[in-house]
Amino acid sequence: MRTERPELPARPAELARTETLKPFTAEPRPGDEVRISRTVLAELYERSAEAIGAVERLNARIIANGRLWSCTSAIWVTGEAPPGCASPAP
């Protein structure tokens, strides 16, 4: 006998929205040169790389959350885990 289960609440769309960074589009212009030290430039590069890595990790978590939500919904409705929703190996 199948037990009636209430529906899961709708997941807010904001939780499924991935993030992107705008590409650099600035073009050098004559007369716009600015001098900065190598250590400042190196830190700017490092912080940019960290920001890109953070967005990539966030997008991976958003995708994993979407998969988890789909599996949870299917298990909730059918009582069984569909293929592809197996528990990860410890």
PETA-V775656 format. One record per backbone hydrogen bond with DSSP energy under -1.0 kcal/mol. NH is the residue of the N-H (numbers start at 1). CO is the residue of the C=O. If there is no record, write none. Layout:
nh:NH co:CO
nh:NH co:CO
This chain:
nh:15 co:12
nh:16 co:13
nh:32 co:29
nh:41 co:37
nh:42 co:38
nh:43 co:39
nh:44 co:40
nh:45 co:41
nh:46 co:42
nh:47 co:43
nh:48 co:44
nh:49 co:45
nh:50 co:46
nh:51 co:47
nh:52 co:48
nh:53 co:49
nh:54 co:50
nh:55 co:51
nh:56 co:52
nh:57 co:53
nh:58 co:54
nh:59 co:55
nh:60 co:56
nh:61 co:57
nh:62 co:58
nh:63 co:59
nh:64 co:60
nh:65 co:61
nh:66 co:62
nh:67 co:63
nh:68 co:64
nh:69 co:65
nh:70 co:66
nh:71 co:67
nh:72 co:68
nh:73 co:69
nh:74 co:70
nh:75 co:71
nh:76 co:72
nh:77 co:73
nh:78 co:74
nh:79 co:75
nh:85 co:82
